[in-house]
Amino acid sequence: MIGRRALLAVVVVVVLAAAGPFLPAYPLTLLTQALIVGILAMSLDVILGYTGLSSLGHAAYFGVGAYAVAIMATERQAGLIPCLVMGVLLAAGTAAVFGLLAIRATGTYFLMITLALGMVIWGLAFRWVSLTKGDNGIAGVPRPVLGPLDLSGPVPFYYFCLASAALAWVLMGLLVVSPFGLGLRGIRGSESRMRALGYNVWLHKYAAFVISGVFAGFGGTLWAYYNGFVSPNDVQLVTSVETLLMVALGGPGTLIGPAIGAGIIVFMKNFVSVYTKRWLLILGATYIGVILFAPSGIVGALRGRRR
Amino acid sequence: MSPEFWIAQSFNGISYGALLFLLASGLSLIFGVMRIVNLAHGSYFMLGGYVGLTVALRTRSFTMACLAAAVAIALVGIGMERLFLRRLRGEVLGQVLMTIGFALIFQDLALLIWGGDPYTVPIPKMLTGTARVGGAVFPIYRIFIVVVALLVGVALWLVLDRTRMGAMIRAAVDDAEMAQGVGIDVPRVSLVVFALGAALAALGGVIGGGFLGVYPGADFEVLPYAFVVVIVGGLGSLPGAVAGSLLVGLLDNFGKALFPELSYFTLFAPMALILALRPTGLFGRS
């Protein structure tokens, strides 16, 4: 099973890599965006799909990573590696603190605590003007240069994001099939049973929460470079909820599903808003439609049929 | 800082808390009875404000505006509960996505109908102006908000504590399954609570529209506040909603006045702290 999945993964990455030079500028940009948001969606899937914790504040870690890069790259002219390290570390630190507060809660309470914690980050982004420039956001983040490699062009940056997303996919994929990952699935199924079996449930959940925050932060660092601009919109509640939608649409607990969901939402958003101003209406209907007609998501439905 | 500053800011905080109470008491009851995370609750506030605005402009009656908004939004809430939310009992993720979907649709519909300009709901002459007590000056409209919240709070308490329906609601908050088991029509209780919560939020929208205005985005602006009130106070607890509203109103006001750069932080960080110490909120039961 894992062998077939791995083969599929290689095929997907190769196809995406081969398509790079042939794609027109606009689809290439969207694909780059989908890869970055895909990392965010996959990171949420680690705690949502595999551990059974619905977080409503996942944009916080994404935003911390993005802001770290934006501030360091514009004010200190820091290079790619320091920015990436700083962004990921800060996101990890944020998740480590928030996890201490949130992991105690379950179900609805977990959802509300993560929402409120996410709002803390949004509030700082919005109001801590001397650091974040508030509502105006931070503009002018330059595309990165890695040693002799200039990643600023659309195609090199696309490959950089593809490599990053593939790496994140592999790492998270290994995580969820590891004994630790199986423990997480056990917790999703029944916390009390896992506790009775001698698992440290709290530690499993906490570690999953922080790891998920790390990958979300990693996605955020790429986002700052991709967009060249970071604003409170990147950390607001709607962004967190949109990430939930991507996971639900693609199929929770499938890892690749949420990435596909991210791609669908990114493309829909950009294409639909060309033809109509009523994008929010369509997005809202998508939310409702997914819940009514595809509760296990696209990949979940496909796997269900195959069985 | 002068005593006037503290008195004025405290009063502003209390009156904002009163408005939050209108919004959050319904949300709290809905949580309590149905365990539903209703992310469209802020939309009821915004839509209520818009409906109230239209009715107030047509009829020149503030009372009519409040009534019409409450009834209209209660119907919206009933429709949502009956047709969509009922089938998602116990599915937290499904409820979140469903209600946010509605919130987005409402936002876009409001934009389509009322446009993007901010409006203020016209308020009766007798509610304008200020009252002077000692050296301090209080806007009459804010006093009115506090009075309305007090009346609503007392009415809710009487209903919950003294009526048959109230006893059924309390039973459903404590243990919906057991309540169902002893013959309480929990789906009907849910519907009543949902309609009531939506109506109160809409009332808050009209009244809030008199001094905060109605504008696109108001829905997602008030939603986190309502959530914090409910989280701090505890799910389904009326005293909790009162305490939470006052606390959040005061924290928000003093936070904005004293530490403008950290104002949301000063609101959400104490909440996180309370939760860390009491995961079920100040008045909640696990």
Interface residues (C-beta under 8 A of the other chain):
Chain A: L48 S54 L56 L100 L101 R104 A105 G107 T108 Y109 L111 M112 I113 L115 A116 L117 M119 V120 W122 G123 L124 F126 R127 W128 V129 S130 Q236 L237 V238 V241 L244 L245 A248 P252 R278 W279 L280 L281 L283 G284 A285 T286 Y287 I288 V290 I291 L292 P295
Chain B: F31 R35 V37 L39 F84 L88 E91 V92 L93 G94 V96 L97 M98 I100 G101 F102 A103 L104 I105 F106 Q107 D108 L109 L111 L112 F220 L223 P224 F227 V228 V230 I231 L235 P260 E261 L262 S263 Y264 F265 L267 F268 A269 M271 A272 L275 A276 P279 T280
